[in-house]
Each structure stands twice: as C-alpha cells, then as structure tokens.
Amino acid sequence: MDFRFSEREEMLRKSVREFAENEIPPKMEAMEKTGDFPAELLKPMADLGIMGVITPPEYGGVGLGYVARTIALEELGRVCGAMPMALQVHHMGCAVINDFGTEEQKKKYLVPLAKGETMGVVAVTDPTGGSDVVGMKTSAELRGDKYILNGRKCFITNSHNSDFWVVIARTAEGAKGLSAFIVEKDFPGAKLGRKENKFGLRGANTGELAFDDCEVPKENLLGQEGGGLAAAIKTISETGRTGMAATALGILTAAYEEAAKFASERPLYGKPIAALQAIQFYIAEIYSQLEICRLLCYRASWLKDNDMRCDNEAALAKYYTCEAAANAAKKAVEIHGSYGIMREYAVQRLLRDAMVTIPAGGTAEIAKVLLARAALAPFKKQK
Ligand SMILES: Cc1cc2nc3c(=O)[nH]c(=O)nc-3n(C[C@H](O)[C@H](O)[C@H](O)COP(=O)(O)OP(=O)(O)OC[C@H]3O[C@@H](n4cnc5c(N)ncnc54)[C@H](O)[C@@H]3O)c2cc1C
C-alpha cells in the first residue's frame, strides 16, 4: 500500500491552492450576497486543468483522474465550499456524457465542458422527492424525431450557469422507464425556473428547470432509452458522492485550521486558550475526524481511478465527511466564543456550508440504507 501522492498530484495541489487563496477571496462577498457563481473563474480553472480533470485528453480534458480531482476539490473547499460544490457537479455532467455519450455527443458537449466554456448539470431531482428517484414525474414522449419533455426539476446545481443540462425523465412506467437526455437551454419549451436562496454554499447556484412541451431532438437521447436510472445511479454514486465528500473535506480542513489558529491566538487567563485541556480535546477531535475523512475520500477516489467498485466506499466517504464537517464547524464556532457567530469570522460560513452538503447528492439516511445493505449482505440467508 502506498499513501503518497504522485509528483504531478503534489504540483496540482500547489497550483490549486495558490489559485484558491489568490483568486477566490475577492469574489466571496459577492457570492455570499447574490448566491451567484463567479463565472469569470471558469476559464482560469480550465487553464489549471480542473474543469477537465476527469475528462480524457481526446475530449479536451487532462484525464488526471479522481484522486487528482479530490485534491482540487479539497483545496478549493478549504477556501470556499461553494467552488468545489459547483465544480464537482460540473464533473458529474462530464462523467455522464463521457460514460454514456456517442462520439458526436462527446465532441459537441464534452469538449466545451472540459474547456470551461460552460458548466455541467445533471438534473435528476423532481419536486416529488430526491430520494425516490423512481417516483419522478418529469416525462419524455417520443413524437416523430423529437422527444417532448414535460415537468420540473428542483435543487439543480449550476442550473443557471450552463448552456445545456443532462436531464432524467420518464419514457415508460417503472424503474426501467427512465431515460437521460441532453437538453440545450435554448430548445423550445426549456425554461429556467427560480434560483434557490440557500443559507450555505451560496456561491454555488442551485435552481429549477422547467419543461413545457420542450422539444428535444431524438439524437439527444443519452445512452439507451430506459437506461436513465442506471446512468443516474452510476453518476451519483461514483462521481457525485466522491465529489460531495471532497467538498466537505475542504470545509472540514478549513474548520480545523480556523479552530487551531484561533485557539493558538486567543488569550485567556494570560495564555492562549489552546493551553486549556478542554479546547485541546476539541481540536484533537476535529483533527482526528479530518485524518479519518481524508483516508475515506482518497480511498474512494483511488478505487474509481483503478476501475474498482466504489459505490459503498463513496457513500461512506460522503456521509461520514459531511457529518464530520458539520460537527467540526459547530465545534470551531464554539471555540471562537461569541466571535464565532459574527459574519467577519469564517467559522459561521463553514457551519452553514457544511450543513448544506448533508442532503446534496443523497441524504445521510440514504447513505445508511446503502451501507446497511452492504454490511448485512454477508449474513443474508439464501432462500
Ligand atoms: C445544495 C444542493 C445541491 C443539489 N444539487 C442537485 C443536482 O445538481 N441535481 C439533482 O438532481 N439534485 C440535486 N440536489 C437534490 C438532492 O439530491 C436532494 O435534495 C436529495 O436527494 C434529497 O431529496 P429531497 O430533498 O427531495 O428529500 P426527500 O427525498 O423528500 O427526503 C426527506 C427526508 O426523508 C428521508 N428519507 C427518504 N427516503 C428514506 C429512506 N428510504 N429511509 C430513511 N429515510 C429516508 C431523507 O433522508 C430526508 O431526511 C441538490 C440538493 C442540494 C441541497
């Protein structure tokens, strides 16, 4: 077992850290205020290689893979959680087109994504409930050479920052009746709905998409008709959950750094509060969680890079790291005393951001359903 990063990965970490520390902070006040993603950073992010980090070079990417992606997401998240949130969903859009697209679809849609000309979107969630994917109502009916889409998608990341969206819709009854489509925002009947007003990860745009007799050319079916559920599950469980986990890992890293720095600087009773054993224990807890989560996140990404099954590992990394980030951020707020709830201090934002990672990409309860299934499988009695 070798836990070292390659030289190329270390270089990527260094360049993303430099980018994140220099370019993101000047944008953060506006991101917090407006809830808008700073689209002007897409091109520099593409130049760094992180828009196309998992996209093969023949489609404009750099093909470094999932461990490299986790490094990039962690480093961005250490400065501002909204950035990796938006980027990791962009990668979901890249992955689903790379995995299921035709050669023509990849040339047309994957290349601009890898170049940072637009952002990836995967729209699965209907207002009928995100956990119950099969219960979705958004429909697609083949009429002549077009599919006609009707319905609505909610809580969609990058919705208002993209020229096209991968949309899952119902073409027939049941679990095998879902199909995936690439829908351009200018197709007749495609509409942007409202932008959500989230309390955290504010700079990652989340919004609604609406389809009112939306005309989608037949050639924009992504994969096979009826293959939408499999495409959604593969994308969420491999790219989505590893991405959400890495986003939370960045927030957790920031919580640790803010807590340790404040504790080392804040004097009480003539010494920094880091001299108090209760505060040391809190820092030790945050630090332990961070070390555990790093292992979980990089293991899931490594499995994916090595073409090994990673769905349970990604669910564990996502669930555990998001919870740990929220717990660590809460503790970091408390270590700051009353300063912790003041807007000038980053820890209150970290707590808000960490809370938003918990439902996104599948809730903690859904992760536990998957993990319980894996844990009980060896003991299941044969019928
Ligand atoms: C910031 C953010 C970004 C998002 N981005 C996207 C995106 O880009 N694309 C997209 O398609 N969706 C996106 N989502 C939607 C997200 O995937 C869903 O919100 C999530 O799957 C939960 O769905 P829901 O909100 O409808 O909750 P529900 O599914 O209604 O769940 C409500 C509650 O019931 C619990 N529950 C549900 N089923 C079970 C069960 N079987 N056992 C135990 N408890 C259960 C849930 O855990 C939860 O506590 C995003 C959400 C957020 C917050």
The ligand as a Tripos MOL2 file, in Angstrom:
@<TRIPOS>MOLECULE
LIG
   53    58     1     0     0
SMALL
NO_CHARGES

@<TRIPOS>ATOM
      1 C1        -27.0910   22.1390   -2.4480 C.3       1 LIG1
      2 C2        -27.8460   21.0820   -3.1800 C.ar      1 LIG1
      3 C3        -27.4950   20.7780   -4.4810 C.ar      1 LIG1
      4 C4        -28.2180   19.8030   -5.1860 C.ar      1 LIG1
      5 N1        -27.8820   19.5670   -6.4940 N.ar      1 LIG1
      6 C5        -28.6160   18.6780   -7.2130 C.ar      1 LIG1
      7 C6        -28.3150   18.4610   -8.5920 C.ar      1 LIG1
      8 O1        -27.3980   19.0580   -9.1620 O.2       1 LIG1
      9 N2        -29.0840   17.5720   -9.2810 N.ar      1 LIG1
     10 C7        -30.1160   16.9090   -8.7000 C.ar      1 LIG1
     11 O2        -30.7730   16.1270   -9.3740 O.2       1 LIG1
     12 N3        -30.4250   17.1000   -7.3820 N.ar      1 LIG1
     13 C8        -29.6950   17.9600   -6.6400 C.ar      1 LIG1
     14 N4        -29.9840   18.1670   -5.3080 N.ar      1 LIG1
     15 C9        -31.1130   17.4840   -4.7110 C.3       1 LIG1
     16 C10       -30.7110   16.4000   -3.7220 C.3       1 LIG1
     17 O3        -30.1250   15.3100   -4.3790 O.3       1 LIG1
     18 C11       -31.9800   16.0100   -2.9730 C.3       1 LIG1
     19 O4        -32.3860   17.1440   -2.2230 O.3       1 LIG1
     20 C12       -31.7590   14.8310   -2.0570 C.3       1 LIG1
     21 O5        -31.6440   13.6610   -2.8240 O.3       1 LIG1
     22 C13       -32.9090   14.6730   -1.0640 C.3       1 LIG1
     23 O6        -34.1200   14.7690   -1.7150 O.3       1 LIG1
     24 P1        -35.2940   15.6720   -1.0800 P.3       1 LIG1
     25 O7        -34.7080   16.9790   -0.7310 O.co2     1 LIG1
     26 O8        -36.4430   15.6530   -2.0220 O.co2     1 LIG1
     27 O9        -35.6560   14.9360    0.2680 O.3       1 LIG1
     28 P2        -36.6120   13.6530    0.4010 P.3       1 LIG1
     29 O10       -36.1910   12.6010   -0.5580 O.co2     1 LIG1
     30 O11       -38.0190   14.1290    0.3650 O.co2     1 LIG1
     31 O12       -36.2610   13.1630    1.8680 O.3       1 LIG1
     32 C14       -36.8250   13.7700    3.0550 C.3       1 LIG1
     33 C15       -36.2990   13.0430    4.2750 C.3       1 LIG1
     34 O13       -36.6760   11.6560    4.2520 O.3       1 LIG1
     35 C16       -35.5280   10.8320    4.3820 C.3       1 LIG1
     36 N5        -35.6780    9.5890    3.6300 N.ar      1 LIG1
     37 C17       -36.0130    9.4660    2.3220 C.ar      1 LIG1
     38 N6        -36.0040    8.1520    1.9680 N.ar      1 LIG1
     39 C18       -35.6320    7.4450    3.0490 C.ar      1 LIG1
     40 C19       -35.4470    6.0420    3.3240 C.ar      1 LIG1
     41 N7        -35.6300    5.1210    2.3870 N.pl3     1 LIG1
     42 N8        -35.1000    5.6920    4.5850 N.ar      1 LIG1
     43 C20       -34.9080    6.6210    5.5510 C.ar      1 LIG1
     44 N9        -35.0830    7.9460    5.3610 N.ar      1 LIG1
     45 C21       -35.4340    8.3550    4.1280 C.ar      1 LIG1
     46 C22       -34.3970   11.6600    3.8240 C.3       1 LIG1
     47 O14       -33.1460   11.1980    4.2620 O.3       1 LIG1
     48 C23       -34.7580   13.0340    4.3670 C.3       1 LIG1
     49 O15       -34.3450   13.1470    5.6850 O.3       1 LIG1
     50 C24       -29.2770   19.1110   -4.5630 C.ar      1 LIG1
     51 C25       -29.5990   19.4050   -3.2360 C.ar      1 LIG1
     52 C26       -28.8970   20.3650   -2.5380 C.ar      1 LIG1
     53 C27       -29.2620   20.6620   -1.1190 C.3       1 LIG1
@<TRIPOS>BOND
     1     1     2 1
     2     2     3 ar
     3     2    52 ar
     4     3     4 ar
     5     4     5 ar
     6     4    50 ar
     7     5     6 ar
     8     6     7 ar
     9     6    13 1
    10     7     8 2
    11     7     9 ar
    12     9    10 ar
    13    10    11 2
    14    10    12 ar
    15    12    13 ar
    16    13    14 ar
    17    14    15 1
    18    14    50 ar
    19    15    16 1
    20    16    17 1
    21    16    18 1
    22    18    19 1
    23    18    20 1
    24    20    21 1
    25    20    22 1
    26    22    23 1
    27    23    24 1
    28    24    25 2
    29    24    26 1
    30    24    27 1
    31    27    28 1
    32    28    29 2
    33    28    30 1
    34    28    31 1
    35    31    32 1
    36    32    33 1
    37    33    34 1
    38    33    48 1
    39    34    35 1
    40    35    36 1
    41    35    46 1
    42    36    37 ar
    43    36    45 ar
    44    37    38 ar
    45    38    39 ar
    46    39    40 ar
    47    39    45 ar
    48    40    41 1
    49    40    42 ar
    50    42    43 ar
    51    43    44 ar
    52    44    45 ar
    53    46    47 1
    54    46    48 1
    55    48    49 1
    56    50    51 ar
    57    51    52 ar
    58    52    53 1
@<TRIPOS>SUBSTRUCTURE
     1 LIG1         1 GROUP 0 **** ****
